Amino acid sequence: MIVLLFSSLAAAGYYHPADIAAESKTYGVAADQASAAYEEANRTAEALALAFTEYELSLDLLGAAAPAAERARLDTLRKTYNRERAQLESFASYMLEDFDSVFLAAMERAVATHKGATECEAMVQKGPSMPGIKPRYEKNPECTGEDLNAEIAAAMDRDPALAAAVKEILTVAWPTLTTGAEAMAPIGAPDRWVSVSALLSKGAAGALAAIDREDDAARTPLAAAIEEGATTEEKAALVSQARQITADTAAKRASLAAPVLTAADAAAAKWAKKGEPATGWCANPSMLGGCSGTDATGELVPRLLEDKKVVKALP
């Protein structure tokens, strides 16, 4: 009797949620679909964040010529983005919790048919992990009996309750991010325009990068203070300091760009006297709608960067 009992326990086998997930077709399909939806939404979010950064740079470079309405528009777009990005992350978190819940319930139903089965991860890391080196794995000596992972995964894939729950979760629409795409009027001339950020980013990349580094260096202590647990009053002071850094950075960019844009406007005026359309500036990134009229950025930026006075004005 004792021999039979030990034989039964030894044959009970083992399983592990991570190993089952690797074996389950249902889990694989669900994970792929959810990941694809999240990655698509995240790509849009990252592209929008870059567009806002470009928009701010362009408005800063224009200095006093930057329309106040576009500054206000950027603030509104960013507020909407921050709210919607938080909603996206919350949705992804809740979806993950729902998946965990339904798969765990299905796993428990499948495991219940294997009396005495124990949870044990089949493979464990051998030795310490090293940066840049793929870790080695070996069979877990603590896992005894039959490897039940594939069998349990197959049972879960046949589970109608799991299939229905997964289908319901996957059909829920993901939150969308508002791009707020709207064409703005060019600044300075209505006929054709050049992206101000494109000109300066190509002609003065090093100087702009230096301003960005100064901005980052000034903000680093503020971030550290918040992480260390600043009080409400201290946070208010930090916000004020951050706004001043933003203003300082904008002023540096405008100072850098002013002589360049003056020289570029002079070059464009000469072209207009020879019959070319008048040329203005566009601050609005293409993802946010660009500007009305003709985009001549690709054609005119190289010409402007060959103009002697423009080249002389570059930092």
C-alpha positions in Angstrom: 0.0 0.0 0.0 2.8 2.4 0.9 4.7 1.5 -2.2 1.6 2.2 -4.3 1.1 5.6 -2.5 4.6 6.7 -3.3 4.4 5.5 -6.9 1.2 7.6 -7.3 2.8 10.7 -5.8 5.9 10.3 -8.0 3.8 10.0 -11.1 1.7 13.0 -10.3 4.0 15.3 -12.3 4.6 19.0 -12.4 3.6 22.2 -14.2 4.3 25.9 -14.2 2.3 28.8 -15.5 5.2 30.2 -17.6 5.8 26.8 -19.2 2.1 26.3 -19.9 1.9 29.8 -21.5 4.7 28.8 -23.9 2.8 25.6 -24.8 -0.7 27.1 -25.1 -1.9 28.1 -28.5 -4.8 30.2 -27.0 -2.3 32.1 -24.9 0.0 32.7 -27.8 -2.7 34.0 -30.1 -4.2 36.2 -27.3 -0.7 37.6 -26.4 0.1 38.3 -30.0 -3.1 40.2 -30.7 -2.9 42.2 -27.5 0.7 43.0 -28.0 0.1 44.1 -31.6 -2.7 46.4 -30.5 -0.6 47.9 -27.7 2.5 48.4 -29.9 0.4 50.2 -32.5 -1.1 52.5 -29.9 2.4 53.0 -28.3 3.9 53.9 -31.7 1.3 56.5 -32.2 2.0 57.8 -28.7 5.7 58.0 -29.2 5.3 59.7 -32.6 3.0 62.3 -31.0 5.5 63.0 -28.2 8.2 63.6 -30.8 5.8 65.9 -32.8 5.1 67.9 -29.7 8.8 68.3 -29.0 9.4 69.4 -32.6 6.5 71.8 -32.4 7.9 73.4 -29.2 11.3 73.7 -30.8 9.9 75.4 -33.9 7.9 77.9 -31.9 10.9 78.6 -29.7 13.1 79.2 -32.8 10.5 81.7 -34.2 10.8 83.7 -31.0 8.4 86.7 -31.0 7.1 85.7 -34.4 5.6 82.5 -33.0 1.8 82.9 -32.9 0.4 82.9 -29.4 -2.5 80.8 -30.7 -0.2 78.1 -31.7 1.5 78.1 -28.3 -1.9 77.7 -26.7 -2.7 74.9 -29.1 0.4 73.0 -28.2 -0.5 73.3 -24.5 -4.0 71.9 -25.2 -2.7 69.1 -27.3 -0.2 68.1 -24.7 -2.8 68.1 -21.9 -5.1 65.9 -24.1 -2.2 63.6 -24.8 -1.2 63.2 -21.2 -4.7 62.3 -20.2 -5.2 59.8 -23.1 -1.8 58.3 -22.6 -2.7 57.6 -18.9 -5.9 56.0 -20.1 -4.1 53.8 -22.6 -1.6 52.6 -19.9 -4.5 51.9 -17.5 -6.4 50.0 -20.2 -3.4 47.8 -21.0 -2.9 47.1 -17.3 -6.5 46.1 -16.8 -6.4 43.9 -19.9 -3.4 42.1 -18.6 -5.1 41.5 -15.3 -8.1 40.2 -17.1 -6.0 37.8 -19.1 -4.1 36.6 -16.0 -7.4 36.0 -14.3 -9.1 34.0 -17.0 -6.0 32.0 -17.9 -5.3 31.2 -14.2 -8.9 30.0 -13.8 -8.6 27.8 -16.8 -5.2 26.4 -15.6 -6.7 25.6 -12.3 -9.5 23.7 -14.0 -7.1 21.7 -16.0 -4.7 21.1 -13.1 -7.6 19.8 -11.0 -7.7 16.7 -13.2 -4.1 15.8 -12.2 -4.3 15.0 -8.5 -1.1 15.7 -6.7 0.5 17.7 -9.5 3.0 20.3 -8.1 4.0 23.7 -9.5 7.6 23.7 -10.6 9.4 25.6 -13.3 11.0 23.1 -15.7 14.1 25.0 -16.5 16.2 27.3 -14.2 19.0 29.6 -14.9 22.5 28.2 -14.4 25.0 30.6 -12.9 24.8 34.4 -12.7 23.6 36.4 -15.7 26.1 38.6 -17.5 25.3 41.8 -19.5 25.2 41.0 -23.2 25.5 37.3 -22.7 22.5 35.0 -23.0 22.0 33.1 -19.7 22.3 29.3 -19.6 19.5 27.1 -18.4 19.3 23.6 -17.0 16.6 21.2 -16.0 15.2 22.0 -12.5 16.2 19.1 -10.3 13.3 19.9 -8.0 10.7 19.0 -10.7 9.8 15.3 -10.3 7.4 13.1 -12.1 5.9 13.7 -15.5 6.1 17.1 -17.3 2.4 18.0 -17.5 2.8 21.4 -19.1 1.9 20.4 -22.7 -1.0 18.3 -21.6 -2.5 21.0 -19.3 -2.0 23.6 -22.1 -3.8 21.4 -24.6 -6.7 21.0 -22.1 -6.9 24.8 -21.7 -6.9 25.2 -25.5 -10.0 23.0 -25.5 -11.7 24.9 -22.7 -14.8 26.7 -24.1 -15.0 29.0 -21.1 -11.5 30.2 -21.7 -12.1 30.7 -25.4 -15.2 32.8 -24.7 -13.5 34.9 -22.1 -10.5 35.6 -24.3 -12.7 36.5 -27.2 -14.6 38.9 -25.1 -11.5 40.6 -23.8 -9.9 41.0 -27.3 -13.1 42.5 -28.7 -12.9 45.5 -26.3 -11.8 48.6 -28.3 -8.5 50.1 -27.2 -8.5 53.8 -26.3 -7.5 56.1 -29.1 -5.0 59.0 -29.0 -6.1 62.3 -30.5 -3.6 63.7 -33.0 -5.5 67.0 -33.3 -4.2 67.2 -36.9 -5.0 70.6 -38.4 -3.2 72.7 -40.9 -2.0 76.0 -39.6 -1.4 79.2 -41.7 2.2 79.7 -42.7 4.0 82.5 -40.8 5.2 85.4 -43.0 3.7 84.4 -46.4 0.7 82.4 -47.6 2.0 80.8 -50.8 4.8 78.4 -49.8 6.6 77.6 -46.6 9.7 76.0 -45.1 9.7 74.0 -41.8 11.7 76.2 -39.4 12.8 73.2 -37.4 14.1 71.4 -40.5 16.3 74.4 -41.4 17.8 74.9 -38.0 18.1 71.2 -37.1 20.2 70.7 -40.2 22.1 73.9 -40.2 22.7 74.3 -36.4 22.4 70.7 -35.1 25.4 71.0 -32.7 24.3 74.3 -31.2 20.7 73.1 -30.6 22.0 69.9 -29.0 24.2 72.0 -26.7 21.1 73.9 -25.6 19.2 70.7 -25.0 22.1 69.4 -22.8 22.0 72.6 -20.8 18.2 72.1 -20.4 18.6 68.5 -19.3 21.4 69.5 -16.8 19.2 72.2 -15.3 16.3 69.8 -14.9 18.2 66.9 -13.3 18.3 68.3 -9.8 14.6 69.0 -10.0 13.8 65.4 -10.9 16.1 64.1 -8.1 14.3 66.3 -5.6 10.9 64.9 -6.6 12.2 61.3 -6.4 13.6 62.0 -2.9 10.1 63.0 -1.7 9.7 66.7 -2.0 6.9 68.3 0.0 3.9 70.0 -1.6 5.4 73.4 -1.1 8.7 72.2 -2.5 7.0 70.7 -5.5 5.3 74.0 -6.2 8.7 75.7 -6.1 10.2 73.0 -8.4 7.4 73.6 -10.9 8.2 77.3 -10.9 11.9 76.5 -11.5 10.9 74.1 -14.4 8.9 76.8 -16.0 11.8 79.2 -15.8 14.1 76.6 -17.4 11.6 76.2 -20.2 11.6 79.9 -20.7 15.4 80.1 -20.6 15.7 77.4 -23.2 13.1 79.1 -25.5 15.1 82.3 -25.2 18.4 80.6 -26.1 16.8 78.9 -29.1 15.2 82.2 -30.3 18.6 84.0 -29.9 20.3 81.3 -31.9 17.7 81.3 -34.7 17.1 85.1 -35.1 20.1 86.0 -37.3 19.6 82.8 -39.4 16.0 83.4 -40.0 16.7 87.1 -40.8 19.2 86.0 -43.4 16.9 83.3 -44.8 14.0 85.9 -45.1 16.4 88.1 -47.1 17.3 85.3 -49.4 13.6 84.4 -49.9 12.8 88.1 -50.6 15.4 88.1 -53.4 13.9 85.0 -54.9 10.4 86.6 -54.8 11.7 89.6 -56.7 12.8 87.2 -59.4 9.3 85.8 -59.7 9.3 82.9 -57.2 6.4 82.7 -54.7 6.8 84.4 -51.3 8.1 82.1 -48.7 7.0 81.8 -45.1 7.7 79.6 -42.1 5.8 76.6 -40.7 6.1 75.5 -37.0 3.4 72.8 -37.1 4.8 69.3 -37.6 3.3 67.2 -40.4 1.8 64.7 -37.9 -0.1 67.6 -36.4 -1.3 68.8 -39.7 1.6 70.9 -41.1 0.7 74.2 -42.8 -1.6 75.2 -45.6 -0.1 76.2 -48.9 2.9 74.5 -50.5 5.6 72.7 -48.5 8.9 73.7 -50.1 11.1 72.5 -47.2 12.8 69.7 -49.3 13.6 72.1 -52.1 14.5 75.3 -50.2 16.4 74.1 -47.2 19.5 73.1 -49.3 19.3 76.4 -51.2 19.2 78.4 -48.0 22.1 76.4 -46.5 24.1 77.4 -49.6 23.3 81.1 -49.2 26.4 82.9 -48.0 24.6 85.2 -45.6 22.6 82.3 -44.1 25.8 80.3 -43.7 27.5 83.2 -42.0 24.6 83.6 -39.6 24.7 79.9 -38.5 26.4 79.3 -35.1 
